[in-house]
Each structure stands twice: as C-alpha cells, then as structure tokens.
Amino acid sequence: MRHRILIVDDDEGVRSLFRLIFRREGFDVIEAADGAEAIDRALTSHPAAILLDVMMPGMDGFDTCRLLKNDPRTSRMPILFVSAFEEPSSRTRARQVGAADWIRKPISPRELADRVRKAIEQPSWASAS
C-alpha cells in the first residue's frame, strides 16, 4: 500500500528534495508552501503523515501543528517536524502541540523515510497528547 504524505516547507528546494526522496521510497507526495495551505491540503488529501518545517512565513510550524491536532478531521495524522534547529525548547514545544517526531537536518534519505514509516505505523507523541 502506498502512503500519501504531505510535505510542508516554504523552501521549494527542500520540497523538491523531499519529493524525490519519498517518491523513490514508494510514497505518494503532496506539498504545501505554508501553514494555511498545509491545513487545506491535509483536509482535502488526507495524508498518512505530514512533514512540517518550523520556520515559515505567516503561520509557523508550531501553530500549524496545533491547529491540525485540534481539528478532529486531522488530529490523528502523525506530524513530524523537520528542522535544522536543535534547541531543547523547540522539541518540547513540538511535543506540546502534538508532534509525532522531531527530525533534525541533515538526515539520510533512508532514515528520513524510515522515521516517517514508523510514525505512520506506531504514532508515539500524538497518542500521549
């Protein structure tokens, strides 16, 4: 079964790289460039997981995650933050808003895909929220 994932990042280059990685790993990929578009795509496309950048114009990743987790239509979708940030407070905040994982860039393509598969199969943080 092919899983559909939503990649949310304001950087087209990052989205392009992730699109390539996940298509090679057998995923269907949809994309969004900001938080508002991510919410719309999540509601209409029902992805199995969402990869979410932290720093985006307008609504940041934390607010986007919080809104998705508070909506019963999207609350069960695992959300994985992908960021170069390595501040403990950011990881804590990610857990508080319901993220399933925090992935620090750079990361190998295989490990990235494996972490997404794990979140789809065994939601962790989201079930504790």
N, C-alpha and C positions, 0 to 999 in steps of 0.2 A: 504494500500500500504506500503510495506516495503521499507524503505530508506536505501541506502548504504552510509556508512561513512568511511572515511579514517582516521586512527589513526597514527600519525607520532611522534615517540619518539625513542631515541636511547637506552632507558632502556626497555629491554624485559619484566621486571616485571610490569612496568607501562602499556605497551601494553597489556599484559595478563589480568591485572585487568580491563582495559577499554573494552577489547574484551568481557569479561564475563558480565560486566555491560550492554553493549549495545546489546549483543545478548539476554539477559534476557528482555530487553526493546523492543525487536522486530526489531532491526536493522540488516542489513547485514553488516559485518565488513571486511574491507581490511586494511592492515598495511604496514608501511614503517619505516625503521630504521634511515633514514637521509633525508636531503633535496632533493638530487638528485633522490633518489628512490621515494620520495613523488611526485615530478613533473611527473615522469614516470607513477606512479600508477594513478595519477589524470587524465592524458591524456588518459590512456587506460581503466580505470574503471569508469570514470565519476561519482564520488561520489556526493551525495546530499549535503554533508558538510565535512569539514576537521578539525580535532582536531590536533593542532600543538604545539609541545614543542618549547621553546625558545632556550635553550642551547643544541646544537648538534654539533658533530664534523664536520669539513668541513664547510658546509653552515649552518648558524644559521637559526632559525625560521623566523626572520625578512626578511632576504634575500630570503628565500623560498617563503614567502607570497608575497613579492614584485614581484618576477618572475611569480608566479601564477596569480596575479592580472593584470599583464601587458600582459598576453597572452590571446587573445580573446577566445581561446578554454576553458579556465579555469577561466576567470575573474569573472563570475557570481556565482561561487561556494562560499558559505559562509565559511570563515576560522575563527576558534575560537582558540585563544591561551589558553593553559592550562599550568599554571606555578605556582611555589611557590613564584616567585618574586612579590613584591608589591611596586615597585618603580613607582611613577607617570610618570617618563620619559619613562618607558617601555610601559605603557598604551598609552601614547601619540604617541610613535613610532609605536605601533600596529595599531592605527587609521590611521596614516600617510601612512602605507603600505597597508591599505585596509581591516584590520581585521573586522569581524562582532561582535566579543565579546572578552573579556578578562576574563577568569575564573581562580580564584585563588584556588590553592590546599591548604588544603584539601577541598573537596566538597562532599556532599552526592550524592550517585548514582542517586537518583531520580531527584535532582536538576540539575545534570550534563546532564541527558537525556532530561529534560525539556528545558534547555537552548539551546541544540542542535536543538530540535524540533522547538523552537521559531525562531532560526536563519534560518532554512530551510523555514519556513512559512512566516517570515517577516524579510528579510535582512535589517539590520539597518545601521551600519557604512559603509558597502560596497556601499550602494546607495548614500551615502554622499561624497564618494571619487571621 
